[in-house]
Amino acid sequence: MRITNRTRGTLLASDAREARSFVSRLVGLLGRGSLPPGAGLVIDPCSSVHTAFMRFAIDVLYVSRDGEVLKIVPNMKPFRASAMARARCYVIELPSGTAAEASTAVGDELELDR
């Protein structure tokens, strides 16, 4: 899947995958040594994430159902947790630094091309 920032005209991921089942959402990025540039994970539904037992930092974007970026947690290091109070959202996990490189900010509109 391709994820673009429609507001800025920038690319966040060219090869993202989805985690929609209970098991795929639970496992997420665990067991991976890294997340290469252009990769990402869309966890839907999701209102909180953790990086317990991960070996690398990630950028976490909380996104509303209509594609608006609600919150950004840049460079979330291993063994941390983050939550979004809003229950009707999904999360995009990206390589650390991707959100800044794509000039993504709260309020931007994202587009997911499945």
C-alpha positions in Angstrom: 0.0 0.0 0.0 1.1 3.5 -0.7 0.6 6.3 1.9 0.8 9.9 0.8 0.4 13.2 2.6 -2.2 14.9 0.4 -1.8 18.2 2.2 2.0 18.4 1.6 2.2 16.3 -1.6 4.8 14.0 0.0 5.2 10.3 0.2 5.2 8.6 3.6 5.4 4.9 2.5 5.5 3.1 -0.9 5.3 -0.4 0.6 3.1 -0.4 3.7 1.1 -3.4 4.9 -2.0 -3.6 7.0 -2.6 -5.3 10.4 -6.4 -5.8 10.8 -6.8 -9.1 12.6 -6.3 -9.5 16.3 -3.1 -11.5 15.9 -1.5 -9.2 13.2 -2.3 -6.1 15.3 -0.8 -7.8 18.4 2.4 -8.9 16.6 2.8 -5.6 14.7 6.5 -5.1 14.0 7.8 -7.5 16.7 10.6 -9.8 15.6 11.9 -7.4 12.9 15.4 -6.1 13.0 14.5 -2.8 11.3 11.9 -1.1 9.2 13.4 -0.2 5.8 12.7 3.2 4.1 9.4 3.2 2.3 7.9 0.5 4.5 5.2 1.0 7.1 2.4 -0.7 9.0 -1.2 0.4 9.2 -2.9 -0.9 12.4 -6.6 -0.7 12.2 -8.4 -0.2 14.5 -5.9 1.1 17.1 -5.9 3.8 19.7 -2.6 2.9 21.5 0.8 1.3 20.6 3.8 0.0 22.4 7.3 -0.8 21.3 8.0 -3.5 24.0 10.6 -6.0 22.7 11.3 -4.0 19.5 14.9 -3.3 18.5 14.4 0.1 16.7 12.6 3.4 17.0 9.6 4.3 14.9 7.4 7.3 14.0 3.8 6.7 15.1 0.9 8.6 13.4 -2.6 8.5 14.9 -5.1 9.1 12.0 -8.8 9.7 12.1 -11.2 7.7 9.9 -11.3 10.6 7.4 -7.5 10.6 7.1 -6.6 13.6 9.3 -3.4 13.3 11.3 -4.4 13.6 15.0 -1.1 13.0 16.7 2.5 12.3 15.8 4.9 10.5 18.1 8.3 10.9 16.4 11.3 8.6 17.1 9.4 6.4 19.6 12.1 4.3 21.1 11.9 0.6 22.2 10.0 -0.2 25.4 7.8 2.8 25.3 4.0 3.2 25.1 1.8 5.9 23.6 -2.0 6.3 23.5 -4.6 8.5 21.7 -7.7 9.3 23.7 -9.9 9.1 20.6 -11.2 5.6 20.0 -12.1 5.9 16.3 -8.7 6.0 14.7 -6.0 3.9 13.2 -2.2 4.1 13.5 0.6 4.2 11.0 4.0 3.0 12.1 6.9 4.3 9.9 10.7 4.3 10.1 12.0 6.9 12.5 12.4 10.3 10.9 9.9 9.6 8.1 7.2 12.0 9.4 9.7 14.9 9.5 11.2 14.1 6.1 7.8 14.2 4.6 7.0 17.4 6.5 3.9 15.8 8.1 2.1 17.7 10.8 -1.0 17.4 12.9 -4.0 18.4 10.8 -2.5 17.1 7.5 -4.7 14.8 5.4 -3.3 11.4 4.4 -4.3 9.1 1.6 -3.9 5.3 1.6 -3.9 3.7 -1.8 -4.6 0.0 -1.3 
